[in-house]
């Protein structure tokens, strides 16, 4: 079996593959872009080989179970995880088993957690997905959070989103600080900059997270008839790569983001409740472009915020196309 390894992280992002909407992970398989997802229930084990100060094995297990239940609780998606108990294996082991646990990584001083995949690049299937929580960082499992550490459940929900096949959301805002980038606001659990110590906001899935998992794991029958929007972003008569496209639902209140993903400027946002949306196109945060695209040289940031001139209507169980936006250089 031919395999390749891909990785992403909570605070310091590693390489991700461009996708559509909420940045799904994908690989070119036999000339076709294949979206990575699990076919059935996802088994996992909890590593007790190493623990963080103040976090016992049962506390780790409890936080992880709550995080898994949050994703399973999305009514518009069919997601299921199967807990297989504790293991002495480490998340860094290449053992074809999904393992979540602590590993001490002082070399990754700003990284809270890393999710790694082993992928069968012939079949386009995930063989293994492991999550390493950095034991060198301070952690808490307090019900209401604690300023002494980062909320383990909230960070776990972000990493489990990666396990499911979701990449990073750009629904959020940061600013440069002495320690790197500081989170000002986030509209998604999958935003690449973690919530600060004491915050438990990461435990609440937002509309962008829900749209992403609902599209990836839509029920084969009996689910809601969700819609979508698609179109192109153009500049100077050519497609623009790497623009952030956001749909604001007037009735639903959804805020869901997507990206223009190729040289034609194509974008698509799925998992939307049917109804009217305001569509906004904006450049990605230029301090964190590498969290969303591996080849940052292709990402065009030289344009101003631009709105689609009409209301875009996401149909029931369909996708409205030809929602094209032309932007101008700043």
Buried (B, 14 or more C-beta within 10 A) or exposed (E): EEBEEBBBBBBBBBEBBBBBBBBBBBBEBEEEBBBBBBEEEBEBBBBBBBBBEEBEBEBBBBBBBBBBEBBBEBEBBBBEBEEEEBBEBBBBBEBEBBBBBBBBBEEBEBBBBBBBBBBBBEEBBBBBBBBBBBBBBBBBBEEEBBEEBBBBBBBBBBBBBBBBBBBBBBBBBBEEEEEBBEBEEBBBBBBBBBBEBBBBBBBEBBBBBBBBBBBBBBEEEEBBEBBBBBBBBBBEEEBBBBBBBBBBBEEBEBBBBBBBBBEBBBBBBBBBBBBBBBBBBBBBBEEBBBBBBEEBEEBBBEBEEBEBEEEBEBBEEEBBEEBBBBBEEE
